[in-house]
Amino acid sequence: MLSWLNFPNSSFRRTLTCFVKKKAKQNNWALVSITSISVLKTARQVTKEDQPQKTLQSVMATAEYGNSQVPDFYDDRVVFVTGGTGFIGKVLLEKLLRSCPSVKRVYVLVRCKRGEEPPARMEAVFNMPVFDRLKKEKPGAFEKVKVVAGDLTLPNLGLSDIEQAALIEEVSVVFHLGATVRFNEPLKRVVAINVLGTRTVLDLSRKMLKLCAFVHVSTAYSNWTMKEIDEKVYPPPVDVQRIIEVTRSADSKTADAMREFSVGQPNSYSLAKAVTESVLLAERGMLPVAIVRPAIVTASWKEPFPGWVDNYNGCTGIVASISLGLLPSVIAKKKCLADLVPVDVVANMLICVAWQISTIRPDHLKVYNCTNTTLHQQTWGETISEIRRVIGQYPLPKTMFSPGFMVNSSQPLHNLVLFFLRYLPVHIGDIGLLLTRQKPRFVAQYKKVRKAMDAVQFYTTNSWLLRSENAVDLISNLSSTDKQLFKFDIQEMDWHLYWDQYMLGIHRFLLKVQHWEKVRKQLKRLERWLLDAY
């Protein structure tokens, strides 16, 4: 009956306990039961959203005195990160600074974007909620970050001689996350950034005097033609040198035609990642290189707090669009495997992979599949059931259409539903806005949603089984402290709870809806009622 004794609000807990004991003595069990159900229901919501990760914090507090090896590895080391302003990069940077407090310095390669200089971009990143916990726990950690202005498409990354010399002399760990992740990007640009950019980073790393780990982030779908994917580099689907030469010399249109003719695969991103893996295998020499292949990256599981997400890519865009009522049909095959991986799982694995390859110094390029298909299989049917549940449990206050949706495996039927239920209504809606002298916006919103759905439907209608022996071996070789400090064992996840956190994260960080304010007000009213009744 007193299950709420772990409730975080101590004054509320004391008031409630006294109230229940008194009513129990009076044999007023009906009132006790009603109160218990109300409080437990509310407490679960608050605990999911606001309860700090006490277990993890206690582990972190004792890590210096336990058998932790990973933070010790980063003691006094200098790290170089590309892609630090991306989704995974932010979580990696935050975790590295917070859980490896003795890291000496972290260089972050940042390019100019839309006229914004790299230092300003990095400052904006540090002002995001993902770094709030770090600000509270280790506010001085930000001083260790040094922004390096550069670009993956430029010779020598666009670095000055002084900057190159500093990296060559100091850096011992490289995390290469920099890439364009747009599925519809012209192949010429994708190859320039993802393939040739990686080659440039590898060339620079080859000169580093203290290098002990080079970790590259690829994708679980770089070998989309295989249905069972082992942790190894497969032969590329096209001739590597040929595709580089064509994309260097041809215009974007010609290069894309060559891609469609040669491969017939879903997007340029997966193709470029497959080519990049082959380049790393062929050109790494004796460098300690590892490749990590995440599947569909989703909101955070635990760190820096549950549910953090900052973009509409992949599954997030589908869930957000459905909850807004913009997507009445989802194309998917319910029996296909849904390979979703929280962003903090990826970041924690990256940090530990660098430690492992530096420790064991493998004589081959080591690949880690960061997926759940062999550790905790879930289908798109199960995933869609969870999406239905959380959308019903956490409805948005205002939506243009009803958030109901259907699942279709037929492309023509999917297109038909979208045409009648969204394409026509949004055009009529924009006409109405024009007639009232307002700026039309519904068609533009619909096009974005349709584009996002079209980009991921290849992954919702196909299945891949990705082996994870190296990932499992990495977990088994971690100390008990490091297993808790750098959690990436998906087998420990409560996916039901995770989807609650995921949905609330989408509402809070993307849609800017604050459910917990209403919950807190309900708690205050309940507490006042209890005091009056007592």
Secondary structure as UniProt FT lines:
FT   HELIX           3..6
FT   HELIX           10..25
FT   TURN            26..27
FT   HELIX           29..50
FT   HELIX           54..62
FT   HELIX           63..65
FT   TURN            66..67
FT   HELIX           70..73
FT   TURN            74..76
FT   STRAND          78..82
FT   TURN            84..85
FT   HELIX           87..99
FT   TURN            101..102
FT   STRAND          105..110
FT   TURN            114..115
FT   HELIX           118..126
FT   HELIX           129..131
FT   HELIX           132..137
FT   HELIX           139..144
FT   STRAND          145..149
FT   TURN            152..153
FT   HELIX           155..158
FT   HELIX           161..170
FT   STRAND          171..176
FT   TURN            183..184
FT   HELIX           187..190
FT   HELIX           191..195
FT   HELIX           196..206
FT   TURN            209..210
FT   STRAND          213..217
FT   TURN            220..225
FT   STRAND          228..229
FT   HELIX           240..249
FT   HELIX           252..262
FT   HELIX           268..283
FT   TURN            285..286
FT   STRAND          289..294
FT   STRAND          296..298
FT   TURN            306..307
FT   HELIX           314..323
FT   TURN            324..325
FT   STRAND          329..331
FT   TURN            334..335
FT   STRAND          340..342
FT   HELIX           343..360
FT   STRAND          366..370
FT   TURN            373..375
FT   HELIX           380..393
FT   STRAND          406..408
FT   HELIX           411..418
FT   HELIX           419..423
FT   HELIX           424..435
FT   TURN            436..437
FT   HELIX           442..460
FT   STRAND          465..466
FT   HELIX           469..476
FT   HELIX           480..485
FT   HELIX           490..492
FT   HELIX           495..505
FT   HELIX           506..510
FT   HELIX           515..533
//
